């Protein structure tokens, strides 16, 4: 039985894009609930809006960290490629 390798860069990128959409859209659902629900107490409404705000801030931080790590990975890959392509007598 052959198994496909599930985690390729393309697959990972698709998963990340899907997660990114969820992180952008799901909080909007919560915000819409707070705006449309007449039975929601003000305290609960404020708690939901505060939680959504905090989640968005943390997600923005994570996006920056991922971007920084990706830049580092690219830099290290380029350095490794240069090292591997240098003839032994040049080292």
PyMOL Python script that loads the backbone (N, CA, C, O; Angstrom):
from pymol import cmd

cmd.read_pdbstr("""\
ATOM      1  N   UNK A   1       0.844  -1.170   0.000  1.00  0.00           N
ATOM      2  CA  UNK A   1       0.000   0.000   0.000  1.00  0.00           C
ATOM      3  C   UNK A   1       0.890   1.234   0.000  1.00  0.00           C
ATOM      4  O   UNK A   1       1.784   1.354   0.838  1.00  0.00           O
ATOM      5  N   UNK A   2       0.654   2.149  -0.929  1.00  0.00           N
ATOM      6  CA  UNK A   2       1.441   3.366  -1.016  1.00  0.00           C
ATOM      7  C   UNK A   2       0.698   4.504  -0.337  1.00  0.00           C
ATOM      8  O   UNK A   2      -0.521   4.628  -0.446  1.00  0.00           O
ATOM      9  N   UNK A   3       1.452   5.319   0.356  1.00  0.00           N
ATOM     10  CA  UNK A   3       0.884   6.489   0.996  1.00  0.00           C
ATOM     11  C   UNK A   3       1.450   7.735   0.354  1.00  0.00           C
ATOM     12  O   UNK A   3       2.647   7.817   0.077  1.00  0.00           O
ATOM     13  N   UNK A   4       0.594   8.693   0.120  1.00  0.00           N
ATOM     14  CA  UNK A   4       1.075   9.961  -0.404  1.00  0.00           C
ATOM     15  C   UNK A   4       1.674  10.768   0.729  1.00  0.00           C
ATOM     16  O   UNK A   4       1.199  10.717   1.864  1.00  0.00           O
ATOM     17  N   UNK A   5       2.692  11.494   0.421  1.00  0.00           N
ATOM     18  CA  UNK A   5       3.294  12.378   1.411  1.00  0.00           C
ATOM     19  C   UNK A   5       2.372  13.595   1.553  1.00  0.00           C
ATOM     20  O   UNK A   5       2.276  14.396   0.623  1.00  0.00           O
ATOM     21  N   UNK A   6       1.692  13.751   2.694  1.00  0.00           N
ATOM     22  CA  UNK A   6       0.680  14.795   2.812  1.00  0.00           C
ATOM     23  C   UNK A   6       1.236  16.192   3.008  1.00  0.00           C
ATOM     24  O   UNK A   6       0.575  17.175   2.671  1.00  0.00           O
ATOM     25  N   UNK A   7       2.419  16.292   3.539  1.00  0.00           N
ATOM     26  CA  UNK A   7       2.906  17.619   3.894  1.00  0.00           C
ATOM     27  C   UNK A   7       3.963  18.100   2.910  1.00  0.00           C
ATOM     28  O   UNK A   7       5.160  17.887   3.105  1.00  0.00           O
ATOM     29  N   UNK A   8       3.511  18.734   1.878  1.00  0.00           N
ATOM     30  CA  UNK A   8       4.418  19.388   0.944  1.00  0.00           C
ATOM     31  C   UNK A   8       4.276  20.880   1.168  1.00  0.00           C
ATOM     32  O   UNK A   8       3.375  21.319   1.883  1.00  0.00           O
ATOM     33  N   UNK A   9       5.140  21.649   0.577  1.00  0.00           N
ATOM     34  CA  UNK A   9       5.012  23.099   0.718  1.00  0.00           C
ATOM     35  C   UNK A   9       3.681  23.583   0.183  1.00  0.00           C
ATOM     36  O   UNK A   9       3.071  24.487   0.754  1.00  0.00           O
ATOM     37  N   UNK A  10       3.222  22.982  -0.916  1.00  0.00           N
ATOM     38  CA  UNK A  10       1.936  23.384  -1.486  1.00  0.00           C
ATOM     39  C   UNK A  10       0.814  23.036  -0.529  1.00  0.00           C
ATOM     40  O   UNK A  10      -0.068  23.858  -0.280  1.00  0.00           O
ATOM     41  N   UNK A  11       0.839  21.831   0.009  1.00  0.00           N
ATOM     42  CA  UNK A  11      -0.191  21.409   0.956  1.00  0.00           C
ATOM     43  C   UNK A  11      -0.164  22.295   2.200  1.00  0.00           C
ATOM     44  O   UNK A  11      -1.210  22.729   2.682  1.00  0.00           O
ATOM     45  N   UNK A  12       1.008  22.553   2.706  1.00  0.00           N
ATOM     46  CA  UNK A  12       1.138  23.407   3.889  1.00  0.00           C
ATOM     47  C   UNK A  12       0.639  24.815   3.590  1.00  0.00           C
ATOM     48  O   UNK A  12      -0.019  25.442   4.421  1.00  0.00           O
ATOM     49  N   UNK A  13       0.958  25.301   2.398  1.00  0.00           N
ATOM     50  CA  UNK A  13       0.508  26.644   2.021  1.00  0.00           C
ATOM     51  C   UNK A  13      -1.017  26.686   1.934  1.00  0.00           C
ATOM     52  O   UNK A  13      -1.633  27.659   2.369  1.00  0.00           O
ATOM     53  N   UNK A  14      -1.634  25.636   1.374  1.00  0.00           N
ATOM     54  CA  UNK A  14      -3.086  25.589   1.277  1.00  0.00           C
ATOM     55  C   UNK A  14      -3.717  25.549   2.672  1.00  0.00           C
ATOM     56  O   UNK A  14      -4.724  26.210   2.927  1.00  0.00           O
ATOM     57  N   UNK A  15      -3.112  24.768   3.569  1.00  0.00           N
ATOM     58  CA  UNK A  15      -3.627  24.694   4.930  1.00  0.00           C
ATOM     59  C   UNK A  15      -3.497  26.041   5.621  1.00  0.00           C
ATOM     60  O   UNK A  15      -4.411  26.458   6.332  1.00  0.00           O
ATOM     61  N   UNK A  16      -2.391  26.719   5.427  1.00  0.00           N
ATOM     62  CA  UNK A  16      -2.181  28.025   6.041  1.00  0.00           C
ATOM     63  C   UNK A  16      -3.180  29.034   5.500  1.00  0.00           C
ATOM     64  O   UNK A  16      -3.726  29.837   6.256  1.00  0.00           O
ATOM     65  N   UNK A  17      -3.422  28.996   4.195  1.00  0.00           N
ATOM     66  CA  UNK A  17      -4.382  29.920   3.595  1.00  0.00           C
ATOM     67  C   UNK A  17      -5.773  29.657   4.145  1.00  0.00           C
ATOM     68  O   UNK A  17      -6.521  30.595   4.423  1.00  0.00           O
ATOM     69  N   UNK A  18      -6.122  28.392   4.304  1.00  0.00           N
ATOM     70  CA  UNK A  18      -7.423  28.026   4.850  1.00  0.00           C
ATOM     71  C   UNK A  18      -7.550  28.508   6.298  1.00  0.00           C
ATOM     72  O   UNK A  18      -8.592  29.032   6.692  1.00  0.00           O
ATOM     73  N   UNK A  19      -6.495  28.330   7.080  1.00  0.00           N
ATOM     74  CA  UNK A  19      -6.495  28.791   8.465  1.00  0.00           C
ATOM     75  C   UNK A  19      -6.583  30.304   8.542  1.00  0.00           C
ATOM     76  O   UNK A  19      -7.263  30.855   9.409  1.00  0.00           O
ATOM     77  N   UNK A  20      -5.891  30.970   7.630  1.00  0.00           N
ATOM     78  CA  UNK A  20      -5.910  32.425   7.614  1.00  0.00           C
ATOM     79  C   UNK A  20      -7.323  32.937   7.350  1.00  0.00           C
ATOM     80  O   UNK A  20      -7.769  33.889   7.991  1.00  0.00           O
ATOM     81  N   UNK A  21      -8.019  32.316   6.419  1.00  0.00           N
ATOM     82  CA  UNK A  21      -9.401  32.703   6.126  1.00  0.00           C
ATOM     83  C   UNK A  21     -10.265  32.486   7.362  1.00  0.00           C
ATOM     84  O   UNK A  21     -11.086  33.335   7.707  1.00  0.00           O
ATOM     85  N   UNK A  22     -10.081  31.348   8.027  1.00  0.00           N
ATOM     86  CA  UNK A  22     -10.863  31.065   9.234  1.00  0.00           C
ATOM     87  C   UNK A  22     -10.587  32.092  10.318  1.00  0.00           C
ATOM     88  O   UNK A  22     -11.516  32.547  10.985  1.00  0.00           O
ATOM     89  N   UNK A  23      -9.324  32.467  10.507  1.00  0.00           N
ATOM     90  CA  UNK A  23      -8.979  33.449  11.529  1.00  0.00           C
ATOM     91  C   UNK A  23      -9.532  34.830  11.198  1.00  0.00           C
ATOM     92  O   UNK A  23      -9.756  35.639  12.098  1.00  0.00           O
ATOM     93  N   UNK A  24      -9.751  35.102   9.927  1.00  0.00           N
ATOM     94  CA  UNK A  24     -10.316  36.390   9.544  1.00  0.00           C
ATOM     95  C   UNK A  24     -11.836  36.372   9.605  1.00  0.00           C
ATOM     96  O   UNK A  24     -12.444  37.358  10.022  1.00  0.00           O
ATOM     97  N   UNK A  25     -12.461  35.271   9.199  1.00  0.00           N
ATOM     98  CA  UNK A  25     -13.915  35.214   9.104  1.00  0.00           C
ATOM     99  C   UNK A  25     -14.602  34.826  10.412  1.00  0.00           C
ATOM    100  O   UNK A  25     -15.647  35.386  10.744  1.00  0.00           O
ATOM    101  N   UNK A  26     -14.042  33.892  11.150  1.00  0.00           N
ATOM    102  CA  UNK A  26     -14.700  33.426  12.369  1.00  0.00           C
ATOM    103  C   UNK A  26     -14.913  34.532  13.407  1.00  0.00           C
ATOM    104  O   UNK A  26     -15.990  34.601  14.000  1.00  0.00           O
ATOM    105  N   UNK A  27     -13.931  35.391  13.643  1.00  0.00           N
ATOM    106  CA  UNK A  27     -14.196  36.493  14.576  1.00  0.00           C
ATOM    107  C   UNK A  27     -15.335  37.412  14.100  1.00  0.00           C
ATOM    108  O   UNK A  27     -16.077  37.969  14.909  1.00  0.00           O
ATOM    109  N   UNK A  28     -15.453  37.553  12.788  1.00  0.00           N
ATOM    110  CA  UNK A  28     -16.546  38.375  12.263  1.00  0.00           C
ATOM    111  C   UNK A  28     -17.902  37.769  12.598  1.00  0.00           C
ATOM    112  O   UNK A  28     -18.870  38.496  12.820  1.00  0.00           O
ATOM    113  N   UNK A  29     -17.975  36.449  12.636  1.00  0.00           N
ATOM    114  CA  UNK A  29     -19.216  35.779  13.025  1.00  0.00           C
ATOM    115  C   UNK A  29     -19.559  36.159  14.460  1.00  0.00           C
ATOM    116  O   UNK A  29     -20.708  36.478  14.766  1.00  0.00           O
ATOM    117  N   UNK A  30     -18.564  36.125  15.333  1.00  0.00           N
ATOM    118  CA  UNK A  30     -18.797  36.491  16.735  1.00  0.00           C
ATOM    119  C   UNK A  30     -19.235  37.952  16.866  1.00  0.00           C
ATOM    120  O   UNK A  30     -20.130  38.274  17.648  1.00  0.00           O
ATOM    121  N   UNK A  31     -18.606  38.815  16.105  1.00  0.00           N
ATOM    122  CA  UNK A  31     -18.978  40.229  16.144  1.00  0.00           C
ATOM    123  C   UNK A  31     -20.407  40.414  15.656  1.00  0.00           C
ATOM    124  O   UNK A  31     -21.169  41.183  16.241  1.00  0.00           O
ATOM    125  N   UNK A  32     -20.777  39.711  14.582  1.00  0.00           N
ATOM    126  CA  UNK A  32     -22.147  39.799  14.080  1.00  0.00           C
ATOM    127  C   UNK A  32     -23.154  39.319  15.116  1.00  0.00           C
ATOM    128  O   UNK A  32     -24.236  39.893  15.235  1.00  0.00           O
ATOM    129  N   UNK A  33     -22.815  38.278  15.865  1.00  0.00           N
ATOM    130  CA  UNK A  33     -23.699  37.780  16.919  1.00  0.00           C
ATOM    131  C   UNK A  33     -23.908  38.861  17.972  1.00  0.00           C
ATOM    132  O   UNK A  33     -25.029  39.076  18.435  1.00  0.00           O
ATOM    133  N   UNK A  34     -22.823  39.544  18.351  1.00  0.00           N
ATOM    134  CA  UNK A  34     -22.963  40.586  19.375  1.00  0.00           C
ATOM    135  C   UNK A  34     -23.807  41.748  18.875  1.00  0.00           C
ATOM    136  O   UNK A  34     -24.488  42.400  19.667  1.00  0.00           O
ATOM    137  N   UNK A  35     -23.774  42.018  17.567  1.00  0.00           N
ATOM    138  CA  UNK A  35     -24.546  43.124  17.013  1.00  0.00           C
ATOM    139  C   UNK A  35     -26.012  42.755  16.820  1.00  0.00           C
ATOM    140  O   UNK A  35     -26.888  43.606  16.969  1.00  0.00           O
ATOM    141  N   UNK A  36     -26.287  41.496  16.490  1.00  0.00           N
ATOM    142  CA  UNK A  36     -27.648  41.080  16.150  1.00  0.00           C
ATOM    143  C   UNK A  36     -28.454  40.567  17.335  1.00  0.00           C
ATOM    144  O   UNK A  36     -29.684  40.612  17.322  1.00  0.00           O
ATOM    145  N   UNK A  37     -27.760  40.078  18.359  1.00  0.00           N
ATOM    146  CA  UNK A  37     -28.466  39.455  19.473  1.00  0.00           C
ATOM    147  C   UNK A  37     -28.970  40.505  20.456  1.00  0.00           C
ATOM    148  O   UNK A  37     -28.184  41.206  21.093  1.00  0.00           O
ATOM    149  N   UNK A  38     -30.274  40.599  20.567  1.00  0.00           N
ATOM    150  CA  UNK A  38     -30.874  41.538  21.515  1.00  0.00           C
ATOM    151  C   UNK A  38     -30.862  41.002  22.931  1.00  0.00           C
ATOM    152  O   UNK A  38     -30.987  41.773  23.882  1.00  0.00           O
ATOM    153  N   UNK A  39     -30.712  39.692  23.093  1.00  0.00           N
ATOM    154  CA  UNK A  39     -30.748  39.069  24.417  1.00  0.00           C
ATOM    155  C   UNK A  39     -29.380  38.974  25.075  1.00  0.00           C
ATOM    156  O   UNK A  39     -29.267  38.472  26.193  1.00  0.00           O
ATOM    157  N   UNK A  40     -28.349  39.445  24.404  1.00  0.00           N
ATOM    158  CA  UNK A  40     -26.994  39.332  24.920  1.00  0.00           C
ATOM    159  C   UNK A  40     -26.722  40.469  25.908  1.00  0.00           C
ATOM    160  O   UNK A  40     -26.943  41.639  25.595  1.00  0.00           O
ATOM    161  N   UNK A  41     -26.245  40.119  27.089  1.00  0.00           N
ATOM    162  CA  UNK A  41     -25.977  41.164  28.092  1.00  0.00           C
ATOM    163  C   UNK A  41     -24.787  42.011  27.639  1.00  0.00           C
ATOM    164  O   UNK A  41     -23.933  41.553  26.880  1.00  0.00           O
ATOM    165  N   UNK A  42     -24.752  43.242  28.117  1.00  0.00           N
ATOM    166  CA  UNK A  42     -23.654  44.147  27.753  1.00  0.00           C
ATOM    167  C   UNK A  42     -22.302  43.597  28.196  1.00  0.00           C
ATOM    168  O   UNK A  42     -21.312  43.722  27.475  1.00  0.00           O
ATOM    169  N   UNK A  43     -22.258  42.986  29.383  1.00  0.00           N
ATOM    170  CA  UNK A  43     -20.997  42.411  29.865  1.00  0.00           C
ATOM    171  C   UNK A  43     -20.504  41.298  28.942  1.00  0.00           C
ATOM    172  O   UNK A  43     -19.321  41.239  28.606  1.00  0.00           O
ATOM    173  N   UNK A  44     -21.409  40.427  28.539  1.00  0.00           N
ATOM    174  CA  UNK A  44     -21.034  39.332  27.646  1.00  0.00           C
ATOM    175  C   UNK A  44     -20.622  39.881  26.290  1.00  0.00           C
ATOM    176  O   UNK A  44     -19.661  39.396  25.693  1.00  0.00           O
ATOM    177  N   UNK A  45     -21.330  40.877  25.801  1.00  0.00           N
ATOM    178  CA  UNK A  45     -20.992  41.509  24.519  1.00  0.00           C
ATOM    179  C   UNK A  45     -19.576  42.089  24.585  1.00  0.00           C
ATOM    180  O   UNK A  45     -18.779  41.892  23.668  1.00  0.00           O
ATOM    181  N   UNK A  46     -19.268  42.805  25.670  1.00  0.00           N
ATOM    182  CA  UNK A  46     -17.932  43.392  25.832  1.00  0.00           C
ATOM    183  C   UNK A  46     -16.858  42.309  25.932  1.00  0.00           C
ATOM    184  O   UNK A  46     -15.766  42.455  25.382  1.00  0.00           O
ATOM    185  N   UNK A  47     -17.177  41.220  26.641  1.00  0.00           N
ATOM    186  CA  UNK A  47     -16.222  40.117  26.767  1.00  0.00           C
ATOM    187  C   UNK A  47     -15.909  39.501  25.401  1.00  0.00           C
ATOM    188  O   UNK A  47     -14.751  39.220  25.090  1.00  0.00           O
ATOM    189  N   UNK A  48     -16.937  39.296  24.599  1.00  0.00           N
ATOM    190  CA  UNK A  48     -16.739  38.709  23.267  1.00  0.00           C
ATOM    191  C   UNK A  48     -15.922  39.649  22.395  1.00  0.00           C
ATOM    192  O   UNK A  48     -14.976  39.214  21.738  1.00  0.00           O
ATOM    193  N   UNK A  49     -16.271  40.923  22.379  1.00  0.00           N
ATOM    194  CA  UNK A  49     -15.545  41.887  21.558  1.00  0.00           C
ATOM    195  C   UNK A  49     -14.093  42.015  22.017  1.00  0.00           C
ATOM    196  O   UNK A  49     -13.191  42.137  21.188  1.00  0.00           O
ATOM    197  N   UNK A  50     -13.861  41.987  23.330  1.00  0.00           N
ATOM    198  CA  UNK A  50     -12.497  42.045  23.865  1.00  0.00           C
ATOM    199  C   UNK A  50     -11.692  40.815  23.477  1.00  0.00           C
ATOM    200  O   UNK A  50     -10.521  40.919  23.111  1.00  0.00           O
ATOM    201  N   UNK A  51     -12.326  39.647  23.559  1.00  0.00           N
ATOM    202  CA  UNK A  51     -11.647  38.401  23.191  1.00  0.00           C
ATOM    203  C   UNK A  51     -11.296  38.399  21.701  1.00  0.00           C
ATOM    204  O   UNK A  51     -10.199  37.990  21.323  1.00  0.00           O
ATOM    205  N   UNK A  52     -12.213  38.850  20.867  1.00  0.00           N
ATOM    206  CA  UNK A  52     -11.956  38.916  19.423  1.00  0.00           C
ATOM    207  C   UNK A  52     -10.790  39.863  19.146  1.00  0.00           C
ATOM    208  O   UNK A  52      -9.916  39.562  18.334  1.00  0.00           O
ATOM    209  N   UNK A  53     -10.785  40.990  19.817  1.00  0.00           N
ATOM    210  CA  UNK A  53      -9.701  41.960  19.637  1.00  0.00           C
ATOM    211  C   UNK A  53      -8.355  41.350  20.030  1.00  0.00           C
ATOM    212  O   UNK A  53      -7.366  41.490  19.311  1.00  0.00           O
ATOM    213  N   UNK A  54      -8.331  40.676  21.168  1.00  0.00           N
ATOM    214  CA  UNK A  54      -7.091  40.030  21.625  1.00  0.00           C
ATOM    215  C   UNK A  54      -6.629  38.943  20.665  1.00  0.00           C
ATOM    216  O   UNK A  54      -5.437  38.834  20.374  1.00  0.00           O
ATOM    217  N   UNK A  55      -7.561  38.144  20.175  1.00  0.00           N
ATOM    218  CA  UNK A  55      -7.203  37.086  19.224  1.00  0.00           C
ATOM    219  C   UNK A  55      -6.629  37.672  17.945  1.00  0.00           C
ATOM    220  O   UNK A  55      -5.662  37.140  17.399  1.00  0.00           O
ATOM    221  N   UNK A  56      -7.206  38.751  17.464  1.00  0.00           N
ATOM    222  CA  UNK A  56      -6.692  39.386  16.243  1.00  0.00           C
ATOM    223  C   UNK A  56      -5.280  39.930  16.456  1.00  0.00           C
ATOM    224  O   UNK A  56      -4.427  39.809  15.577  1.00  0.00           O
ATOM    225  N   UNK A  57      -5.037  40.522  17.613  1.00  0.00           N
ATOM    226  CA  UNK A  57      -3.692  41.033  17.917  1.00  0.00           C
ATOM    227  C   UNK A  57      -2.680  39.895  17.958  1.00  0.00           C
ATOM    228  O   UNK A  57      -1.592  40.004  17.393  1.00  0.00           O
ATOM    229  N   UNK A  58      -3.041  38.806  18.628  1.00  0.00           N
ATOM    230  CA  UNK A  58      -2.129  37.668  18.741  1.00  0.00           C
ATOM    231  C   UNK A  58      -1.896  37.022  17.382  1.00  0.00           C
ATOM    232  O   UNK A  58      -0.782  36.589  17.086  1.00  0.00           O
ATOM    233  N   UNK A  59      -2.930  36.952  16.556  1.00  0.00           N
ATOM    234  CA  UNK A  59      -2.762  36.389  15.225  1.00  0.00           C
ATOM    235  C   UNK A  59      -1.820  37.259  14.394  1.00  0.00           C
ATOM    236  O   UNK A  59      -0.993  36.740  13.644  1.00  0.00           O
ATOM    237  N   UNK A  60      -1.941  38.564  14.525  1.00  0.00           N
ATOM    238  CA  UNK A  60      -1.043  39.471  13.796  1.00  0.00           C
ATOM    239  C   UNK A  60       0.408  39.246  14.232  1.00  0.00           C
ATOM    240  O   UNK A  60       1.317  39.256  13.402  1.00  0.00           O
ATOM    241  N   UNK A  61       0.621  39.044  15.541  1.00  0.00           N
ATOM    242  CA  UNK A  61       1.972  38.768  16.042  1.00  0.00           C
ATOM    243  C   UNK A  61       2.504  37.457  15.452  1.00  0.00           C
ATOM    244  O   UNK A  61       3.657  37.376  15.030  1.00  0.00           O
ATOM    245  N   UNK A  62       1.645  36.436  15.431  1.00  0.00           N
ATOM    246  CA  UNK A  62       2.057  35.142  14.886  1.00  0.00           C
ATOM    247  C   UNK A  62       2.410  35.256  13.410  1.00  0.00           C
ATOM    248  O   UNK A  62       3.380  34.653  12.950  1.00  0.00           O
ATOM    249  N   UNK A  63       1.618  36.031  12.666  1.00  0.00           N
ATOM    250  CA  UNK A  63       1.927  36.226  11.244  1.00  0.00           C
ATOM    251  C   UNK A  63       3.301  36.849  11.069  1.00  0.00           C
ATOM    252  O   UNK A  63       4.057  36.447  10.184  1.00  0.00           O
ATOM    253  N   UNK A  64       3.632  37.830  11.907  1.00  0.00           N
ATOM    254  CA  UNK A  64       4.958  38.465  11.831  1.00  0.00           C
ATOM    255  C   UNK A  64       6.060  37.469  12.169  1.00  0.00           C
ATOM    256  O   UNK A  64       7.097  37.436  11.507  1.00  0.00           O
ATOM    257  N   UNK A  65       5.837  36.661  13.195  1.00  0.00           N
ATOM    258  CA  UNK A  65       6.833  35.664  13.582  1.00  0.00           C
ATOM    259  C   UNK A  65       7.050  34.643  12.466  1.00  0.00           C
ATOM    260  O   UNK A  65       8.185  34.267  12.175  1.00  0.00           O
ATOM    261  N   UNK A  66       5.966  34.199  11.846  1.00  0.00           N
ATOM    262  CA  UNK A  66       6.078  33.233  10.745  1.00  0.00           C
ATOM    263  C   UNK A  66       6.835  33.858   9.580  1.00  0.00           C
ATOM    264  O   UNK A  66       7.697  33.218   8.977  1.00  0.00           O
ATOM    265  N   UNK A  67       6.515  35.102   9.267  1.00  0.00           N
ATOM    266  CA  UNK A  67       7.202  35.789   8.178  1.00  0.00           C
ATOM    267  C   UNK A  67       8.699  35.900   8.466  1.00  0.00           C
ATOM    268  O   UNK A  67       9.524  35.662   7.584  1.00  0.00           O
ATOM    269  N   UNK A  68       9.047  36.264   9.706  1.00  0.00           N
ATOM    270  CA  UNK A  68      10.460  36.358  10.087  1.00  0.00           C
ATOM    271  C   UNK A  68      11.153  34.999   9.984  1.00  0.00           C
ATOM    272  O   UNK A  68      12.277  34.910   9.490  1.00  0.00           O
ATOM    273  N   UNK A  69      10.488  33.948  10.445  1.00  0.00           N
ATOM    274  CA  UNK A  69      11.074  32.599  10.382  1.00  0.00           C
ATOM    275  C   UNK A  69      11.247  32.158   8.930  1.00  0.00           C
ATOM    276  O   UNK A  69      12.253  31.539   8.580  1.00  0.00           O
ATOM    277  N   UNK A  70      10.268  32.476   8.089  1.00  0.00           N
ATOM    278  CA  UNK A  70      10.376  32.112   6.670  1.00  0.00           C
ATOM    279  C   UNK A  70      11.545  32.828   6.012  1.00  0.00           C
ATOM    280  O   UNK A  70      12.253  32.240   5.195  1.00  0.00           O
ATOM    281  N   UNK A  71      11.752  34.088   6.359  1.00  0.00           N
ATOM    282  CA  UNK A  71      12.895  34.832   5.814  1.00  0.00           C
ATOM    283  C   UNK A  71      14.201  34.190   6.264  1.00  0.00           C
ATOM    284  O   UNK A  71      15.139  34.067   5.477  1.00  0.00           O
ATOM    285  N   UNK A  72      14.261  33.785   7.519  1.00  0.00           N
ATOM    286  CA  UNK A  72      15.452  33.125   8.035  1.00  0.00           C
ATOM    287  C   UNK A  72      15.695  31.803   7.311  1.00  0.00           C
ATOM    288  O   UNK A  72      16.831  31.485   6.959  1.00  0.00           O
ATOM    289  N   UNK A  73      14.649  31.049   7.093  1.00  0.00           N
ATOM    290  CA  UNK A  73      14.771  29.766   6.394  1.00  0.00           C
ATOM    291  C   UNK A  73      15.308  29.987   4.986  1.00  0.00           C
ATOM    292  O   UNK A  73      16.221  29.286   4.550  1.00  0.00           O
ATOM    293  N   UNK A  74      14.747  30.957   4.277  1.00  0.00           N
ATOM    294  CA  UNK A  74      15.211  31.245   2.917  1.00  0.00           C
ATOM    295  C   UNK A  74      16.679  31.646   2.935  1.00  0.00           C
ATOM    296  O   UNK A  74      17.461  31.199   2.096  1.00  0.00           O
ATOM    297  N   UNK A  75      17.050  32.486   3.888  1.00  0.00           N
ATOM    298  CA  UNK A  75      18.439  32.921   4.002  1.00  0.00           C
ATOM    299  C   UNK A  75      19.374  31.739   4.259  1.00  0.00           C
ATOM    300  O   UNK A  75      20.433  31.632   3.641  1.00  0.00           O
ATOM    301  N   UNK A  76      18.979  30.861   5.167  1.00  0.00           N
ATOM    302  CA  UNK A  76      19.798  29.689   5.482  1.00  0.00           C
ATOM    303  C   UNK A  76      19.868  28.715   4.298  1.00  0.00           C
ATOM    304  O   UNK A  76      20.910  28.113   4.040  1.00  0.00           O
ATOM    305  N   UNK A  77      18.748  28.570   3.586  1.00  0.00           N
ATOM    306  CA  UNK A  77      18.754  27.699   2.404  1.00  0.00           C
ATOM    307  C   UNK A  77      19.698  28.243   1.341  1.00  0.00           C
ATOM    308  O   UNK A  77      20.430  27.482   0.707  1.00  0.00           O
ATOM    309  N   UNK A  78      19.682  29.561   1.144  1.00  0.00           N
ATOM    310  CA  UNK A  78      20.574  30.177   0.162  1.00  0.00           C
ATOM    311  C   UNK A  78      22.029  29.989   0.573  1.00  0.00           C
ATOM    312  O   UNK A  78      22.886  29.689  -0.258  1.00  0.00           O
ATOM    313  N   UNK A  79      22.298  30.168   1.866  1.00  0.00           N
ATOM    314  CA  UNK A  79      23.665  29.994   2.366  1.00  0.00           C
ATOM    315  C   UNK A  79      24.111  28.542   2.203  1.00  0.00           C
ATOM    316  O   UNK A  79      25.253  28.282   1.822  1.00  0.00           O
ATOM    317  N   UNK A  80      23.227  27.611   2.485  1.00  0.00           N
ATOM    318  CA  UNK A  80      23.553  26.190   2.328  1.00  0.00           C
ATOM    319  C   UNK A  80      23.797  25.854   0.864  1.00  0.00           C
ATOM    320  O   UNK A  80      24.705  25.089   0.541  1.00  0.00           O
ATOM    321  N   UNK A  81      22.987  26.424  -0.018  1.00  0.00           N
ATOM    322  CA  UNK A  81      23.158  26.167  -1.450  1.00  0.00           C
ATOM    323  C   UNK A  81      24.495  26.713  -1.936  1.00  0.00           C
ATOM    324  O   UNK A  81      25.173  26.079  -2.745  1.00  0.00           O
ATOM    325  N   UNK A  82      24.874  27.889  -1.443  1.00  0.00           N
ATOM    326  CA  UNK A  82      26.172  28.477  -1.818  1.00  0.00           C
ATOM    327  C   UNK A  82      27.316  27.609  -1.312  1.00  0.00           C
ATOM    328  O   UNK A  82      28.292  27.377  -2.024  1.00  0.00           O
ATOM    329  N   UNK A  83      27.191  27.137  -0.095  1.00  0.00           N
ATOM    330  CA  UNK A  83      28.227  26.299   0.503  1.00  0.00           C
ATOM    331  C   UNK A  83      28.359  24.989  -0.253  1.00  0.00           C
ATOM    332  O   UNK A  83      29.468  24.516  -0.502  1.00  0.00           O
ATOM    333  N   UNK A  84      27.227  24.405  -0.617  1.00  0.00           N
ATOM    334  CA  UNK A  84      27.248  23.127  -1.334  1.00  0.00           C
ATOM    335  C   UNK A  84      27.720  23.266  -2.767  1.00  0.00           C
ATOM    336  O   UNK A  84      28.191  22.291  -3.353  1.00  0.00           O
ATOM    337  N   UNK A  85      27.609  24.448  -3.346  1.00  0.00           N
ATOM    338  CA  UNK A  85      28.022  24.620  -4.742  1.00  0.00           C
ATOM    339  C   UNK A  85      29.465  25.102  -4.862  1.00  0.00           C
ATOM    340  O   UNK A  85      29.991  25.198  -5.971  1.00  0.00           O
ATOM    341  N   UNK A  86      30.106  25.405  -3.742  1.00  0.00           N
ATOM    342  CA  UNK A  86      31.494  25.859  -3.768  1.00  0.00           C
ATOM    343  C   UNK A  86      32.417  24.651  -3.877  1.00  0.00           C
ATOM    344  O   UNK A  86      32.320  23.731  -3.064  1.00  0.00           O
ATOM    345  N   UNK A  87      33.319  24.633  -4.873  1.00  0.00           N
ATOM    346  CA  UNK A  87      34.268  23.516  -4.997  1.00  0.00           C
ATOM    347  C   UNK A  87      35.121  23.389  -3.736  1.00  0.00           C
ATOM    348  O   UNK A  87      35.407  24.381  -3.066  1.00  0.00           O
ATOM    349  N   UNK A  88      35.521  22.164  -3.421  1.00  0.00           N
ATOM    350  CA  UNK A  88      36.288  21.893  -2.216  1.00  0.00           C
ATOM    351  C   UNK A  88      37.584  22.690  -2.150  1.00  0.00           C
ATOM    352  O   UNK A  88      37.993  23.105  -1.066  1.00  0.00           O
ATOM    353  N   UNK A  89      38.230  22.910  -3.276  1.00  0.00           N
ATOM    354  CA  UNK A  89      39.523  23.602  -3.227  1.00  0.00           C
ATOM    355  C   UNK A  89      39.350  25.108  -2.967  1.00  0.00           C
ATOM    356  O   UNK A  89      40.339  25.798  -2.720  1.00  0.00           O
ATOM    357  N   UNK A  90      38.120  25.628  -3.019  1.00  0.00           N
ATOM    358  CA  UNK A  90      37.875  27.032  -2.712  1.00  0.00           C
ATOM    359  C   UNK A  90      37.571  27.264  -1.235  1.00  0.00           C
ATOM    360  O   UNK A  90      37.561  28.402  -0.766  1.00  0.00           O
ATOM    361  N   UNK A  91      37.330  26.209  -0.527  1.00  0.00           N
ATOM    362  CA  UNK A  91      36.922  26.342   0.879  1.00  0.00           C
ATOM    363  C   UNK A  91      38.105  26.592   1.767  1.00  0.00           C
ATOM    364  O   UNK A  91      37.948  26.730   2.980  1.00  0.00           O
TER     365      UNK A  91
END
""", "prot")
cmd.dss("prot")
cmd.show_as("cartoon", "prot")
cmd.util.cbc("prot")
cmd.orient("prot")
